[in-house]
Amino acid sequence: MYDVSLKRKWDEYSLLSSATRKGIAQGIEQGIEQGLQKGLQSTAQNMLNRGFDIQLVSEIVGLPVEDIQKLRQTLN
């Protein structure tokens, strides 16, 4: 009886531990993706500040033209 109860507790601990690790990994992945996106936006904004054409900024940075146009509107 005690062994079954102990095994159940260890199984629960293992499951929670695994879920926690998975959640942390997902959070890190999302944070990296958001950071990369902000970096691309910052680069695009700098290019717009220097007078680069919207289409050229889109091609170099890899963001859609619509996103670049929105960034330009925030500058004006």
PEDADA-V437538 format. One record per residue. N is the residue number from 1. RES is the residue in one letter. D_CENTER is the distance of its C-alpha to the mean C-alpha in Angstrom with 1 decimal. Layout:
# PEDADA-V437538
n = <N	N>
res = <RES	RES>
d_center = <D_CENTER	D_CENTER>
This chain:
# PEDADA-V437538
n = <1	2	3	4	5	6	7	8	9	10	11	12	13	14	15	16	17	18	19	20	21	22	23	24	25	26	27	28	29	30	31	32	33	34	35	36	37	38	39	40	41	42	43	44	45	46	47	48	49	50	51	52	53	54	55	56	57	58	59	60	61	62	63	64	65	66	67	68	69	70	71	72	73	74	75	76>
res = <M	Y	D	V	S	L	K	R	K	W	D	E	Y	S	L	L	S	S	A	T	R	K	G	I	A	Q	G	I	E	Q	G	I	E	Q	G	L	Q	K	G	L	Q	S	T	A	Q	N	M	L	N	R	G	F	D	I	Q	L	V	S	E	I	V	G	L	P	V	E	D	I	Q	K	L	R	Q	T	L	N>
d_center = <47.2	45.6	43.9	42.4	41.0	39.6	38.0	36.4	35.0	33.6	32.1	30.4	29.1	27.8	26.0	24.4	23.5	21.9	19.9	18.8	17.6	15.7	14.0	13.2	11.8	9.5	8.4	8.0	6.1	3.5	4.3	4.6	2.4	3.1	6.0	6.9	7.1	9.1	11.0	12.0	13.1	15.0	16.7	17.6	19.0	21.0	22.4	23.5	25.1	27.1	28.3	26.5	26.9	24.1	24.5	24.4	21.2	19.6	21.1	20.1	16.5	15.8	14.8	17.2	20.4	19.9	16.7	18.8	21.7	19.9	19.0	22.6	23.8	22.1	24.0	27.3>
